[in-house]
């Protein structure tokens, strides 16, 4: 996710939440906006970290791949159709 994506997500989030601001609750509009942005940034950070963990898991799986003579990546145990023992 690049900075343009983050900025877009923040703008959308603010637009969707703009009607939930209630000045009678005692918070300034600036405080409301800052809190919304802080929470959304934390949420985006959690999402990115979750995706990184998933990529690390896939990296482990792909590290088990073997390269064949034809230069193709191969993981026989994960592709049963290519195993000799088809019943």
N, C-alpha and C positions, 0 to 999 in steps of 0.2 A: 504494500500500500504506500503510495507516494504522497507528498504534501498536498497535491491537488485533490487527491481522493479524500484525504482527511478534511481539507477545507470544505469540500462538497458535502461530506457527511455531517459536518458541524452546521453548515447552513440549513440543510434539510431538517436536522434535529431541532434547531431553533425555530424554524418555520412551523414545524408540527406542534411544538410546545408553546408557541406564543400565546395561545388563548388560556393557558393554565396559570398565567401570572395574575395574582390577586394583590393589588396594592393595600388592601385592608388587612392583610396578614402581617404588615409591618416591615417587609423587606423592600429595599430599593430595587428598582428595575435592573440597575447595574449588578447588584448582588445576585438577583435571580438569574440573569444571563450568565454571569461568571460561574455560578453553581451548575447550571445546565451544561456549560462547556466543559468544566472540570469532570463532571460525571461521564459525559460522552467520551472524552479523551481517555479516561480510565477504562471504559467499556471497550473502546477500539484497541487499546493496548492489550487487554485480556484476550481479545479475539486474535490479534497478531501473535501473541505468545502461544495460544492454543494451536494456531496453524503451524508455528515453528516446531512445536512438540510433535505434531502429526508428521511433519516433514522429516524430523529426526527418526521417527519410527519407520517411515518409508525408506529412508537412507539405509537403515539396518537391513531391511528386506532386500533392497537392491544390491547391497554389498554381498549378498549370497549368490548373486547371478554369476554364471560362468559364460565366458565368451567362446563361441564356437569357431571353427576354422573359417566359416563364412563371415565372421565378424558380427554375428547376431548374438544378442544377449539371451540367455537361456536359463530357466529355472525349472528343471524337469519335475520336481516334486509339486510345484504349484500349477502345472499344466498337465492334467491327467490324460488329455487326448493324445499327447505325444509320448506317453509312457508305453513301453512294450506290452505290459500286462493289461490289456483291455478285455473286459469280460462282458 
